[in-house]
Amino acid sequence: MIGKAVFLLIASAMIGATALLFGGKQSAFESQAEQSEYQATGIAKDIAQSGYNEILSAVRRQKMDAVGSWPEGQMLGGTYNNTVSENIYGDLDIAVNGEFAGVDHVVSSNVIFAVPFPGAIALSDDEVAAEGFGSQYTVSGLDGRAPSRGAGGGFLRPIPGIITDDIHKVDVANEFLASRVFGVGNEDGAANNPSVEGGFDETFYETIYQEALTKPYTLVDEGQGGAGSAQSQILAAASSSSADNPKIIRALGGLTVNYSVSGHGVIIVEDGDFNVVGGNFDWEGLVLVRKQNIDTLRIDLGPDTEVHGSLVSYSVDGGGTPGDCAGDFEIDGNEMVSQEEVRLKFTVLGAAISAGGSYDMPVTVRIRINGANYTPFGSWGNPILGNVNTGNSGTTYVWEPTGTFPADTHVRVGGRSWIKKKSWYSGSQSWHWKKHMTKNNNTVDDQLAVLRDGDPVPSVGGYLGQYSVEDFVSEYIDTGADEMTMENGDGIYLFELGMNDPSSSAHDMQDLVVLVTMTSADPTSGCTGGIAGTSRIEFQMHSNSEVRYSAEALAKLGQTLDTIAGKTRVVVTQDESYTNYQEGSYDGSSSGEEE
C-alpha cells in the first residue's frame, strides 16, 4: 500500500513537471511572437515615417503640384505608399501607409501654406504721420488664421505690428497705445512700448505691385466713372472672390469706401487717398497703397474696418532703392569681410536640435566683430539664459549694433549646443547641462556653411520632424531656380551642432541658422533712408478698426502671384500616427532580411 502511494506521488510529480515544462515552452513561444510583432511594429512605423518625411519634403518644394498618389516605395523589407489630397489651395492632407510583415502603420497630417511678411502695417515715406484714435483699435503682428478658413492663432512667429523707416520709428510709436499694437517685443500688449520697428524695405512690396499689373485685375477710377461706378465694380469683384479665388482690384486716384464690402485678394490704391468712412470693410489678403506723383497721401481706417493679412503704404518718388544699399562684402573662411563702410544687422532665422527626439537641446550664440565678442541674445556660457532654440515658432532674435563699421570689418558668428549631464535631469537649471559641440572658429568644415545670393539651396531635411534648412530660409529661396535669392549684402550661416558625420541623417545643418545683413553706410551711396522733398503719408486708425497679420490669408494670394508663392512656407497644423494589425496575417516569421 505504501509502495503504491509512493508510485502515485512520483507519477503526479512527473505529470506536474511535464505540465510546467509544456506551459513554459508555450509561454516562451508567445513571448517570442509578441517580441517579433513588437519589432515589426517598430519597423512599419520607421517605414511610414520615412515615407512621410519624403512626401513632406516634396510638398515643401512642389507645393500644390505634389497633390496626387505617389508610386509605392520599398524600404527595410517593407513597402509604403503616399497620398496628398487637396482641401483648398494651400490646405492639404498627407497620408502615408507603411507595411511590414502584416503590420500597417499610418502617418497622416494636415498642412497649410503661410507667408511671412515684414509687418502687419508697413508705412514708408519722407514724412510719416501715423496716429491711433481712441482705445479700441487693434494692430496685431501675431499670426492668426484666415477667418474664412479657421479661428484662433496661426503658426508663424510674430512680426512687428507696424514697420516703418528707421527715422520714423520713435515718432510713430509715440502715437499708438502699447496695449493696442501687438507683435515682436509686445506679444501680450503688456510692454511699455507698442510693437513698432524700423528697417522698412520696399523691394518686396514693389515686386508684388509690378507683378500684379501683369495679371487680370478690375480697374477702378473714381475720377472717371464716379463713386457709384467704382462701388459697383468693387462689389462685383469682391463678391466673386474667395479664399480659393482671390481677386486683384486696382483703384487709380484713390478710393473711398462708404458701403459694406467683403472679399479676398489684393486691393491696390494708386496716387490717391484710401478712406473707409462707412459700412463694414472686411478684407482677407493685402491692401497696398502706393504713391508716385503726389506729395501727400492719406489713409483713414474708420470703425468696422477689418484687414486680415497686411496693409502697406509707401512712396516711389525717387531716392536710393534698398537694393542699391546692399553692403559689399567678401567671404574669407567663415567670416564676412566688408569692402566698404557698413551698418550691421543679425537675425536668428531659426534653431532646431534635439537629443534623439527626447528633449530640445539649448543653443547659444556669440558674434565676433573685428576680434571683439558680443552676446546680444543671452549668455554664450549659460544654456538657460542664452538659449535661442525656443521652438519652431518662438521668439524672434534680432540685433542691430549702433553706429557704422569701416571697410575691412570682419564678422563671424559662433554657435554652441548643450546636452544634459544626466538624462533624468529636468533641464531647468544651468548646471543640468554641459557643452556638446561648439563651432566658433574660421576653419571651413562640415559643421558650418555660409550662403549668399545665387548659392544652391541646401537639400538636407530636418531630423526627427524638425524644421529643415529650407524652412528656415524659405523666404530667401527662388524655388524655380532652386537657388538662394538675397540682397547682395546678406549672408546666412548654417550650423551643424549635433554630430560631425555628414553621412548621417541627423547631420542636417539646421541646428542654428543666422542671417547677417550688411547695409552700405557710405555717404556717397545715397542710402540715407529717406526721400528728398516733402513727400508725406498720413495714416489714421479709429476705434473698432483692425489690421491683423494672417500668414495663411496672404499665402492664398500665391494662386495668382508668383512673388507670394515663392515665399510660401508649408506648416504642419496637425498630425496623427497609429498602427493597424491585420488579424491572422502576422505569424512571427522573419521578413527574409539577414539578421
RODO-2510 file (C-alpha; in nm, 4 decimals, decimal comma):
residues 595
     n   res          X          Y          Z
     1     m     0,0000     0,0000     0,0000
     2     i     0,2847     0,2332     0,0880
     3     g     0,4619     0,1397    -0,2353
     4     k     0,1503     0,2227    -0,4378
     5     a     0,1210     0,5606    -0,2650
     6     v     0,4852     0,6387    -0,3384
     7     f     0,4321     0,5392    -0,7024
     8     l     0,1292     0,7678    -0,7328
     9     l     0,3210     1,0518    -0,5735
    10     i     0,6120     1,0123    -0,8162
    11     a     0,3749     0,9899    -1,1140
    12     s     0,1929     1,3023    -1,0026
    13     a     0,5198     1,4903    -0,9715
    14     m     0,6267     1,3791    -1,3175
    15     i     0,2962     1,4913    -1,4708
    16     g     0,3243     1,8277    -1,2928
    17     a     0,6790     1,8784    -1,4166
    18     t     0,5715     1,7911    -1,7700
    19     a     0,2862     2,0416    -1,7486
    20     l     0,5195     2,3113    -1,6216
    21     l     0,7659     2,2355    -1,8983
    22     f     0,4916     2,2489    -2,1643
    23     g     0,3485     2,5700    -2,0151
    24     g     0,6954     2,7256    -2,0070
    25     k     0,7563     2,6415    -2,3723
    26     q     0,4153     2,7800    -2,4674
    27     s     0,4827     3,0990    -2,2698
    28     a     0,8255     3,1340    -2,4322
    29     f     0,6690     3,0895    -2,7765
    30     e     0,4064     3,3553    -2,7003
    31     s     0,6727     3,5945    -2,5691
    32     q     0,8824     3,5384    -2,8788
    33     a     0,5811     3,6068    -3,1028
    34     e     0,4971     3,9216    -2,9083
    35     q     0,8574     4,0385    -2,9372
    36     s     0,8573     3,9742    -3,3121
    37     e     0,5314     4,1613    -3,3516
    38     y     0,6717     4,4485    -3,1462
    39     q     0,9770     4,4626    -3,3719
    40     a     0,7583     4,4502    -3,6836
    41     t     0,5504     4,7362    -3,5472
    42     g     0,8647     4,9447    -3,4970
    43     i     0,9887     4,8716    -3,8482
    44     a     0,6483     4,9533    -4,0012
    45     k     0,6486     5,2807    -3,8094
    46     d     1,0006     5,3663    -3,9334
    47     i     0,8966     5,2881    -4,2908
    48     a     0,5863     5,5070    -4,2653
    49     q     0,7793     5,7934    -4,1044
    50     s     1,0486     5,7799    -4,3725
    51     g     0,7847     5,7859    -4,6452
    52     y     0,6136     6,0766    -4,4700
    53     n     0,9394     6,2735    -4,4492
    54     e     0,9904     6,2146    -4,8208
    55     i     0,6453     6,3367    -4,9204
    56     l     0,6550     6,6355    -4,6817
    57     s     0,9844     6,7429    -4,8392
    58     a     0,8201     6,7132    -5,1822
    59     v     0,5240     6,9238    -5,0691
    60     r     0,7591     7,1914    -4,9392
    61     r     0,9268     7,2086    -5,2785
    62     q     0,6368     7,1457    -5,5142
    63     k     0,3513     7,2996    -5,3127
    64     m     0,0188     7,2210    -5,4855
    65     d     0,1944     7,0275    -5,7628
    66     a     0,2522     6,7478    -5,5102
    67     v    -0,1204     6,6631    -5,4995
    68     g    -0,1991     6,3029    -5,6022
    69     s    -0,0960     5,9435    -5,5314
    70     w     0,2706     5,8599    -5,5363
    71     p     0,4376     5,5348    -5,6537
    72     e     0,4821     5,2626    -5,3941
    73     g     0,8232     5,2658    -5,2307
    74     q     1,0264     4,9912    -5,0649
    75     m     1,2382     5,0100    -4,7524
    76     l     1,3701     4,7743    -4,4844
    77     g     1,1963     4,4773    -4,6456
    78     g     0,8560     4,6502    -4,6374
    79     t     0,6586     4,8944    -4,8522
    80     y     0,4966     5,2352    -4,8214
    81     n     0,2595     5,4470    -5,0290
    82     n     0,1847     5,8183    -5,0118
    83     t    -0,1223     6,0239    -5,0947
    84     v    -0,1582     6,4028    -5,0975
    85     s    -0,5135     6,5360    -5,1290
    86     e    -0,6342     6,8948    -5,1677
    87     n    -0,8953     7,0569    -4,9445
    88     i    -0,8465     7,4035    -5,0920
    89     y    -0,5494     7,5915    -5,2323
    90     g    -0,2862     7,5894    -4,9619
    91     d    -0,4647     7,3301    -4,7478
    92     l    -0,3532     6,9698    -4,7994
    93     d    -0,3935     6,6304    -4,6323
    94     i    -0,0990     6,3881    -4,6367
    95     a    -0,1428     6,0165    -4,5646
    96     v     0,1389     5,7581    -4,5653
    97     n     0,0944     5,3861    -4,5021
    98     g     0,3969     5,1734    -4,4124
    99     e     0,3662     4,7917    -4,4158
   100     f     0,5970     4,5249    -4,2776
   101     a     0,5187     4,1560    -4,2141
   102     g     0,1430     4,2090    -4,1925
   103     v     0,1640     4,5204    -3,9742
   104     d     0,0437     4,8546    -4,1155
   105     h     0,1436     5,1883    -3,9668
   106     v    -0,0175     5,5118    -4,0825
   107     v     0,1274     5,8633    -4,0514
   108     s    -0,1031     6,1450    -4,1606
   109     s    -0,1157     6,5217    -4,1282
   110     n    -0,2827     6,8362    -4,2473
   111     v    -0,0665     7,1175    -4,3802
   112     i    -0,1425     7,4759    -4,4760
   113     f     0,0529     7,7394    -4,6652
   114     a     0,1716     8,0521    -4,4838
   115     v     0,3751     8,3540    -4,5963
   116     p     0,5845     8,5682    -4,3581
   117     f     0,5520     8,9444    -4,4100
   118     p     0,7625     9,2335    -4,2737
   119     g     0,4803     9,3856    -4,0686
   120     a     0,1036     9,3867    -4,0174
   121     i     0,1130     9,7536    -4,1205
   122     a     0,4042     9,8971    -4,3215
   123     l     0,4488    10,2733    -4,3751
   124     s     0,7345    10,4475    -4,5571
   125     d     0,7903    10,7984    -4,6931
   126     d     0,9989    11,1096    -4,6390
   127     e     0,7488    11,2050    -4,3694
   128     v     0,5152    10,9629    -4,1911
   129     a     0,2421    11,0914    -3,9603
   130     a     0,0585    10,7966    -3,8047
   131     e    -0,1908    10,8007    -3,5196
   132     g    -0,4405    10,5787    -3,3397
   133     f    -0,7587    10,7396    -3,2041
   134     g    -0,9465    10,6088    -2,9024
   135     s    -0,8587    10,2860    -2,7240
   136     q    -1,0400    10,0172    -2,9219
   137     y    -0,8394     9,9876    -3,2447
   138     t    -0,6156     9,6828    -3,2970
   139     v    -0,2898     9,6302    -3,4835
   140     s    -0,1577     9,2771    -3,4450
   141     g     0,1620     9,1214    -3,5746
   142     l     0,0644     8,7923    -3,4100
   143     d    -0,0104     8,5402    -3,6811
   144     g    -0,3780     8,4459    -3,6999
   145     r    -0,5808     8,2024    -3,9079
   146     a    -0,7614     8,3405    -4,2109
   147     p    -1,1167     8,3875    -4,0760
   148     s    -1,2628     8,2153    -4,3828
   149     r    -1,0571     7,9033    -4,3053
   150     g    -1,0251     7,8791    -3,9276
   151     a    -1,0266     8,0577    -3,5946
   152     g    -0,7592     8,1426    -3,3427
   153     g    -0,3852     8,1819    -3,3710
   154     g    -0,1759     8,0967    -3,6739
   155     f     0,1521     7,9082    -3,6903
   156     l     0,4307     8,1513    -3,7832
   157     r     0,6302     8,3572    -3,5381
   158     p     0,5206     8,7149    -3,4563
   159     i     0,6168     9,0075    -3,6798
   160     p     0,6132     9,3794    -3,5953
   161     g     0,2692     9,5314    -3,5575
   162     i     0,3972     9,8331    -3,7524
   163     i     0,7174     9,8584    -3,9555
   164     t     0,8409    10,1926    -4,0857
   165     d     1,1608    10,3769    -4,1751
   166     d     1,4247    10,3944    -3,9037
   167     i     1,3934    10,7739    -3,8811
   168     h     1,0171    10,7499    -3,8108
   169     k     1,0172    10,4605    -3,5635
   170     v     1,0095    10,6622    -3,2408
   171     d     0,7572    10,9202    -3,3644
   172     v     0,5178    10,6525    -3,4894
   173     a     0,5456    10,4524    -3,1663
   174     n     0,4577    10,7600    -2,9614
   175     e     0,1207    10,7924    -3,1364
   176     f    -0,0114    10,4440    -3,0555
   177     l    -0,1059    10,2668    -2,7331
   178     a     0,1201     9,9792    -2,6339
   179     s    -0,1900     9,7860    -2,5296
   180     r    -0,3328     9,8048    -2,8846
   181     v    -0,0299     9,7305    -3,1065
   182     f     0,0874     9,3710    -3,0649
   183     g     0,3776     9,1838    -3,2213
   184     v     0,7532     9,1475    -3,1826
   185     g     0,8579     9,2904    -2,8481
   186     n     0,4987     9,3252    -2,7299
   187     e     0,3291     8,9892    -2,7782
   188     d     0,0811     9,0326    -2,4931
   189     g     0,0335     9,4093    -2,5005
   190     a     0,1985     9,4468    -2,1603
   191     a     0,5193     9,6146    -2,2754
   192     n     0,5868     9,9849    -2,2243
   193     n     0,6027    10,0455    -2,5994
   194     p     0,3870     9,9275    -2,8917
   195     s     0,5311     9,6809    -3,1422
   196     v     0,6835     9,9308    -3,3880
   197     e     1,0070     9,8514    -3,5724
   198     g     1,2284    10,0282    -3,8272
   199     g     1,4032     9,8857    -4,1320
   200     f     1,1282     9,9168    -4,3948
   201     d     1,2290     9,7687    -4,7342
   202     e     1,0023     9,8497    -5,0280
   203     t     1,1585     9,5933    -5,2643
   204     f     0,9249     9,3090    -5,1681
   205     y     0,6101     9,5204    -5,1963
   206     e     0,7148     9,6828    -5,5222
   207     t     0,7774     9,3394    -5,6719
   208     i     0,4228     9,2380    -5,5731
   209     y     0,2850     9,5571    -5,7284
   210     q     0,4700     9,5163    -6,0565
   211     e     0,3653     9,1528    -6,0904
   212     a     0,0024     9,2308    -6,0032
   213     l    -0,0157     9,4670    -6,3009
   214     t     0,0661     9,1747    -6,5319
   215     k    -0,2314     8,9731    -6,4022
   216     p    -0,6041     9,0142    -6,4717
   217     y    -0,7474     9,2845    -6,2469
   218     t    -1,0521     9,5072    -6,2025
   219     l    -0,9658     9,8707    -6,2870
   220     v    -1,1482    10,1340    -6,0816
   221     d    -1,1160    10,5116    -6,1385
   222     e    -1,3423    10,7309    -5,9260
   223     g    -1,2291    11,0384    -6,1218
   224     q    -1,3532    10,8929    -6,4493
   225     g    -1,6598    10,6846    -6,3669
   226     g    -1,7623    10,8404    -6,0356
   227     a    -1,8006    10,6882    -5,6913
   228     g    -2,1138    10,4941    -5,7860
   229     s    -1,9405    10,3172    -6,0727
   230     a    -1,6386    10,2401    -5,8539
   231     q    -1,8649    10,0946    -5,5871
   232     s    -2,0426     9,8598    -5,8273
   233     q    -1,7121     9,7433    -5,9764
   234     i    -1,5573     9,6727    -5,6385
   235     l    -1,8646     9,4930    -5,5070
   236     a    -1,8771     9,2767    -5,8190
   237     a    -1,5100     9,1811    -5,7904
   238     a    -1,5328     9,1203    -5,4141
   239     s    -1,8474     8,9075    -5,4392
   240     s    -1,6810     8,6793    -5,6939
   241     s    -1,3705     8,6368    -5,4809
   242     s    -1,2991     8,3645    -5,2249
   243     a    -1,0082     8,2169    -5,0344
   244     d    -0,9603     7,9819    -5,3280
   245     n    -1,0172     8,2533    -5,5892
   246     p    -0,8566     8,5830    -5,4801
   247     k    -0,9081     8,8912    -5,6978
   248     i    -0,6920     9,1936    -5,7790
   249     i    -0,8558     9,5383    -5,7703
   250     r    -0,6616     9,8425    -5,8921
   251     a    -0,8036    10,1817    -5,7911
   252     l    -0,6477    10,4842    -5,9651
   253     g    -0,6527    10,8246    -5,7985
   254     g    -0,7746    10,6998    -5,4606
   255     l    -1,0612    10,5014    -5,3134
   256     t    -1,3362    10,5961    -5,0684
   257     v    -1,5435    10,3148    -4,9162
   258     n    -1,8754    10,4181    -4,7581
   259     y    -2,0529    10,0876    -4,8106
   260     s    -2,0131     9,7302    -4,6851
   261     v    -1,7744     9,5079    -4,8766
   262     s    -1,6116     9,1737    -4,8005
   263     g    -1,3580     8,9999    -5,0221
   264     h    -1,0300     8,8208    -5,0781
   265     g    -0,7209     8,9211    -5,2730
   266     v    -0,5188     9,2383    -5,3362
   267     i    -0,6524     9,5954    -5,3363
   268     i    -0,4082     9,8417    -5,4949
   269     v    -0,4743    10,2126    -5,4443
   270     e    -0,2519    10,4406    -5,6559
   271     d    -0,1768    10,8113    -5,6196
   272     g    -0,4741    10,8918    -5,4010
   273     d    -0,6233    10,8616    -5,0553
   274     f    -0,7720    10,5434    -4,9146
   275     n    -1,0576    10,6161    -4,6791
   276     v    -1,3064    10,3794    -4,5123
   277     v    -1,5818    10,6092    -4,3855
   278     g    -1,8887    10,3862    -4,3608
   279     g    -2,0221    10,0330    -4,3794
   280     n    -1,8260     9,7205    -4,2918
   281     f    -1,4968     9,6786    -4,4763
   282     d    -1,3719     9,3201    -4,4334
   283     w    -1,0760     9,2104    -4,6472
   284     e    -0,8582     8,8978    -4,6434
   285     g    -0,5255     8,9475    -4,8182
   286     l    -0,3256     9,2618    -4,8941
   287     v    -0,4158     9,6303    -4,9151
   288     l    -0,1336     9,8150    -5,0979
   289     v    -0,1484    10,1961    -5,1144
   290     r     0,1241    10,3338    -5,3433
   291     k     0,2085    10,6878    -5,4423
   292     q     0,4425    10,8271    -5,7035
   293     n     0,3106    11,1526    -5,8454
   294     i     0,1522    11,3282    -5,5467
   295     d     0,3017    11,4979    -5,2419
   296     t     0,0645    11,3827    -4,9669
   297     l    -0,1405    11,0657    -4,9298
   298     r    -0,3942    10,9972    -4,6558
   299     i    -0,5210    10,6677    -4,5182
   300     d    -0,8154    10,6756    -4,2803
   301     l    -0,9459    10,3456    -4,1378
   302     g    -1,2872    10,4127    -3,9876
   303     p    -1,4855    10,1933    -3,7487
   304     d    -1,5739     9,8421    -3,8659
   305     t    -1,2628     9,8150    -4,0821
   306     e    -1,1029     9,4705    -4,0732
   307     v    -0,7961     9,3675    -4,2715
   308     h    -0,6718     9,0128    -4,2160
   309     g    -0,3346     8,9877    -4,3868
   310     s    -0,1393     9,3120    -4,4200
   311     l    -0,1699     9,6805    -4,5153
   312     v     0,1210     9,8732    -4,6686
   313     s     0,1719    10,2269    -4,7943
   314     y     0,4914    10,3647    -4,9447
   315     s     0,6257    10,6181    -5,1937
   316     v     0,8397    10,5646    -5,5025
   317     d     0,9162    10,9326    -5,5604
   318     g     1,2860    10,8620    -5,6149
   319     g     1,5877    10,8125    -5,3920
   320     g     1,8098    10,5101    -5,3479
   321     t     1,6342    10,1713    -5,3504
   322     p     1,7107     9,9094    -5,0841
   323     g     1,8881     9,7035    -5,3475
   324     d     2,1300     9,9926    -5,4093
   325     c     2,2096     9,9990    -5,0391
   326     a     2,3349     9,6424    -5,0026
   327     g     2,6780     9,6421    -4,8399
   328     d     2,9624     9,4924    -5,0408
   329     f     3,1414     9,2033    -4,8723
   330     e     3,3593     8,9014    -4,9380
   331     i     3,3691     8,5671    -4,7575
   332     d     3,7011     8,4636    -4,6044
   333     g     3,6681     8,1205    -4,4449
   334     n     3,3652     8,1625    -4,2204
   335     e     3,3964     8,5399    -4,1946
   336     m     3,2094     8,8093    -4,3857
   337     v     3,4532     9,0919    -4,4600
   338     s     3,3074     9,4314    -4,5544
   339     q     3,4521     9,6120    -4,8548
   340     e     3,3054     9,9486    -4,7532
   341     e     3,1650    10,1290    -4,4500
   342     v     2,8530     9,9380    -4,3367
   343     r     2,5776     9,9031    -4,0819
   344     l     2,5202     9,5540    -3,9394
   345     k     2,2136     9,3502    -3,8506
   346     f     2,1979     8,9957    -3,7104
   347     t     1,8806     8,7812    -3,7174
   348     v     1,8386     8,4272    -3,5829
   349     l     1,6177     8,2704    -3,8505
   350     g     1,5785     7,9502    -3,6533
   351     a     1,7282     7,6812    -3,4326
   352     a     1,6244     7,3173    -3,4026
   353     i     1,8209     7,0361    -3,2398
   354     s     1,7088     6,7569    -3,0093
   355     a     1,8723     6,4734    -2,8197
   356     g     1,7407     6,1915    -3,0344
   357     g     1,3894     6,3315    -3,0030
   358     s     1,3926     6,3056    -2,6209
   359     y     1,4246     6,6782    -2,5487
   360     d     1,5282     7,0019    -2,7163
   361     m     1,8936     7,0907    -2,6685
   362     p     1,9756     7,4542    -2,5860
   363     v     2,1728     7,6555    -2,8417
   364     t     2,3697     7,9710    -2,7593
   365     v     2,5160     8,2303    -2,9974
   366     r     2,8222     8,4527    -2,9944
   367     i     2,9017     8,7217    -3,2521
   368     r     3,2579     8,8360    -3,3225
   369     i     3,3218     9,1751    -3,4867
   370     n     3,6845     9,2728    -3,5518
   371     g     3,8047     9,0466    -3,2732
   372     a     3,5532     9,1650    -3,0103
   373     n     3,2886     8,9222    -2,8815
   374     y     2,9199     9,0121    -2,8373
   375     t     2,6298     8,8114    -2,6902
   376     p     2,3127     9,0102    -2,7722
   377     f     2,0842     8,7049    -2,7431
   378     g     2,1952     8,5993    -2,3961
   379     s     2,4937     8,4396    -2,2273
   380     w     2,7219     8,2289    -2,4502
   381     g     2,8092     8,0147    -2,1489
   382     n     2,4611     7,9747    -1,9985
   383     p     2,2209     7,7279    -2,1683
   384     i     1,9225     7,8747    -1,9829
   385     l     1,9780     8,2495    -2,0198
   386     g     2,1254     8,2321    -2,3702
   387     n     1,9092     7,9660    -2,5369
   388     v     1,7706     8,0547    -2,8824
   389     n     1,6286     7,7056    -2,9525
   390     t     1,2903     7,8007    -2,8136
   391     g     1,0714     7,6227    -3,0696
   392     n     0,9841     7,6392    -3,4382
   393     s     0,7669     7,9471    -3,3890
   394     g     0,9247     8,1054    -3,0855
   395     t     1,0741     8,4469    -3,0165
   396     t     1,2442     8,6429    -3,2944
   397     y     1,6066     8,7319    -3,2157
   398     v     1,7358     9,0446    -3,3911
   399     w     2,0365     9,2650    -3,3069
   400     e     2,1391     9,5861    -3,4822
   401     p     2,4570     9,7291    -3,3265
   402     t     2,4612    10,1068    -3,3152
   403     g     2,6848    10,3120    -3,5410
   404     t     2,8705    10,2140    -3,8554
   405     f     3,1697     9,9898    -3,9191
   406     p     3,4597    10,0714    -4,1529
   407     a     3,5707     9,8816    -4,4602
   408     d     3,7581     9,5567    -4,3825
   409     t     3,5313     9,4794    -4,0857
   410     h     3,5487     9,1055    -4,0089
   411     v     3,2246     8,9441    -3,8881
   412     r     3,1872     8,5880    -3,7616
   413     v     2,9002     8,4020    -3,5929
   414     g     2,9567     8,1208    -3,3426
   415     g     2,7159     7,8540    -3,2217
   416     r     2,7175     7,6095    -2,9292
   417     s     2,4850     7,3229    -2,8337
   418     w     2,4287     7,1783    -2,4858
   419     i     2,3283     6,8311    -2,3623
   420     k     2,2027     6,7121    -2,0244
   421     k     2,4612     6,5725    -1,7841
   422     k     2,2047     6,3148    -1,6715
   423     s     1,9099     6,2115    -1,8861
   424     w     1,6696     6,2379    -1,5918
   425     y     1,7579     6,5992    -1,5147
   426     s     1,4676     6,8365    -1,5857
   427     g     1,6963     7,0873    -1,7572
   428     s     1,5544     7,3801    -1,5598
   429     q     1,8938     7,4688    -1,4073
   430     s     2,2104     7,5688    -1,5930
   431     w     2,4131     7,3075    -1,4027
   432     h     2,1931     7,0337    -1,5529
   433     w     2,3752     7,0903    -1,8830
   434     k     2,7196     7,0514    -2,0335
   435     k     2,8692     7,1716    -2,3621
   436     h     2,8051     6,9350    -2,6526
   437     m     2,9510     7,0946    -2,9659
   438     t     3,0953     7,4384    -3,0375
   439     k     3,1695     7,5987    -3,3727
   440     n     3,3304     7,9382    -3,3347
   441     n     3,6481     7,9362    -3,5443
   442     n     3,7278     8,0366    -3,9016
   443     t     3,8064     7,6840    -4,0226
   444     v     3,5868     7,5658    -4,3111
   445     d     3,4448     7,2196    -4,2325
   446     d     3,1200     7,0196    -4,2245
   447     q     2,9952     7,1996    -3,9113
   448     l     2,9361     7,5422    -4,0698
   449     a     2,8453     7,6823    -4,4108
   450     v     2,7810     8,0388    -4,5272
   451     l     2,5248     8,1003    -4,8063
   452     r     2,4900     8,4110    -5,0206
   453     d     2,2873     8,5169    -5,3238
   454     g     2,2991     8,2589    -5,6049
   455     d     2,4212     7,9665    -5,3933
   456     p     2,2415     7,6280    -5,4371
   457     v     1,9565     7,5568    -5,1954
   458     p     2,0549     7,3100    -4,9195
   459     s     1,8780     6,9788    -4,9727
   460     v     1,9166     6,8350    -4,6223
   461     g     1,5976     6,7767    -4,4230
   462     g     1,5135     6,8365    -4,0592
   463     y     1,5964     6,5368    -3,8403
   464     l     1,3136     6,3766    -3,6362
   465     g     1,0453     6,6161    -3,7558
   466     q     1,2484     6,9340    -3,7003
   467     y     1,2252     7,2175    -3,9480
   468     s     1,4637     7,1820    -4,2432
   469     v     1,7157     7,4406    -4,3612
   470     e     1,4770     7,5107    -4,6469
   471     d     1,2039     7,6040    -4,3982
   472     f     1,4235     7,8438    -4,2056
   473     v     1,5459     8,0237    -4,5196
   474     s     1,2363     7,9728    -4,7384
   475     e     1,1784     8,3449    -4,7944
   476     y     1,5301     8,3656    -4,9419
   477     i     1,4783     8,0808    -5,1913
   478     d     1,3997     8,1068    -5,5623
   479     t     1,2055     7,7807    -5,5988
   480     g     1,2186     7,7990    -5,9777
   481     a     1,5969     7,8208    -5,9995
   482     d     1,6475     7,6196    -5,6775
   483     e     1,8993     7,8738    -5,5530
   484     m     1,9316     8,1388    -5,2853
   485     t     1,7909     8,4807    -5,3693
   486     m     1,9048     8,7509    -5,1277
   487     e     2,0254     9,1075    -5,1245
   488     n     2,3929     9,1330    -5,2101
   489     g     2,4592     9,2361    -4,8511
   490     d     2,3079     8,9220    -4,6951
   491     g     2,4884     8,6124    -4,5710
   492     i     2,3257     8,3132    -4,3980
   493     y     2,5182     8,0962    -4,1503
   494     l     2,4169     7,7278    -4,1211
   495     f     2,5401     7,5290    -3,8200
   496     e     2,5551     7,1559    -3,7505
   497     l     2,5905     7,1249    -3,3717
   498     g     2,4776     6,7653    -3,3206
   499     m     2,7359     6,5436    -3,4882
   500     n     3,0339     6,5604    -3,7224
   501     d     2,9374     6,2744    -3,9561
   502     p     2,7961     6,4330    -4,2764
   503     s     2,6663     6,0937    -4,3968
   504     s     2,4232     6,0678    -4,1032
   505     s     2,0570     6,1664    -4,1430
   506     a     2,0956     6,3690    -3,8235
   507     h     2,3606     6,5880    -3,9923
   508     d     2,1057     6,8437    -4,1177
   509     m     2,2883     7,1810    -4,0960
   510     q     1,9897     7,3487    -3,9298
   511     d     2,0749     7,3345    -3,5609
   512     l     2,1301     7,7121    -3,5856
   513     v     2,0577     7,9451    -3,8817
   514     v     2,1641     8,3115    -3,8602
   515     l     2,1212     8,5907    -4,1174
   516     v     2,3845     8,8650    -4,1283
   517     t     2,2940     9,1812    -4,3216
   518     m     2,5457     9,4462    -4,4262
   519     t     2,3967     9,7775    -4,5433
   520     s     2,6073    10,0444    -4,7081
   521     a     2,6799    10,3444    -4,4849
   522     d     2,8961    10,5223    -4,7423
   523     p     2,7637    10,8835    -4,7525
   524     t     2,8176    10,8906    -5,1309
   525     s     2,5858    10,5906    -5,1872
   526     g     2,2627    10,7861    -5,1378
   527     c     2,1377    10,5368    -4,8795
   528     t     2,0083    10,7924    -4,6325
   529     g     1,6853    10,6090    -4,5507
   530     g     1,4605    10,8879    -4,6722
   531     i     1,3357    11,0526    -4,9907
   532     a     1,4203    11,4086    -5,0847
   533     g     1,1395    11,6642    -5,0933
   534     t     0,8171    11,6944    -4,8920
   535     s     0,6595    11,3566    -4,9716
   536     r     0,4264    11,2592    -4,6875
   537     i     0,1921    10,9809    -4,5751
   538     e    -0,0764    11,0450    -4,3131
   539     f    -0,2248    10,7337    -4,1511
   540     q    -0,5107    10,7160    -3,9009
   541     m    -0,6941    10,4350    -3,7235
   542     h    -1,0200    10,4809    -3,5337
   543     s    -1,1915    10,2732    -3,2660
   544     n    -1,3120     9,9307    -3,3812
   545     s    -1,0747     9,9278    -3,6795
   546     e    -0,8410     9,6293    -3,7034
   547     v    -0,5394     9,5232    -3,9072
   548     r    -0,4332     9,1705    -3,8157
   549     y    -0,1470     8,9731    -3,9674
   550     s    -0,2549     8,6424    -4,1218
   551     a     0,0169     8,4453    -4,2972
   552     e    -0,2477     8,1982    -4,4151
   553     a    -0,4661     8,4666    -4,5773
   554     l    -0,1618     8,6138    -4,7513
   555     a    -0,0498     8,2709    -4,8768
   556     k    -0,3793     8,2350    -5,0678
   557     l    -0,2514     8,5132    -5,2956
   558     g     0,0109     8,2661    -5,4191
   559     q    -0,2535     8,1231    -5,6521
   560     t    -0,2216     8,4436    -5,8537
   561     l     0,1152     8,5975    -5,7633
   562     d     0,4424     8,4087    -5,8062
   563     t     0,6142     8,6552    -5,5715
   564     i     0,3936     8,5270    -5,2896
   565     a     0,4123     8,1622    -5,3968
   566     g     0,7920     8,1764    -5,3974
   567     k     0,7978     8,2809    -5,0302
   568     t     0,5333     8,0342    -4,9169
   569     r     0,6058     7,8060    -4,6237
   570     v     0,4381     7,4732    -4,5553
   571     v     0,3183     7,4378    -4,1966
   572     v     0,2043     7,1115    -4,0350
   573     t    -0,1080     7,2026    -3,8384
   574     q    -0,1999     6,8577    -3,7053
   575     d    -0,0651     6,5065    -3,7365
   576     e    -0,1602     6,1517    -3,6396
   577     s     0,0303     5,8242    -3,6147
   578     y    -0,1257     5,4825    -3,5466
   579     t    -0,0780     5,1102    -3,6148
   580     n    -0,3202     4,8651    -3,7784
   581     y    -0,2728     4,4922    -3,7180
   582     q    -0,4020     4,2593    -3,9889
   583     e    -0,5546     3,9839    -3,7747
   584     g    -0,4219     3,6409    -3,8570
   585     s    -0,1728     3,7697    -4,1103
   586     y     0,1237     3,8008    -3,8765
   587     d     0,2859     3,4672    -3,7927
   588     g     0,6035     3,5879    -3,6245
   589     s     0,8185     3,4852    -3,9186
   590     s     1,1195     3,6777    -4,0466
   591     s     1,0890     3,9274    -4,3310
   592     g     1,3677     3,7477    -4,5141
   593     e     1,6365     4,0020    -4,4294
   594     e     1,9623     3,8719    -4,2910
   595     e     1,9916     3,9017    -3,9162
***
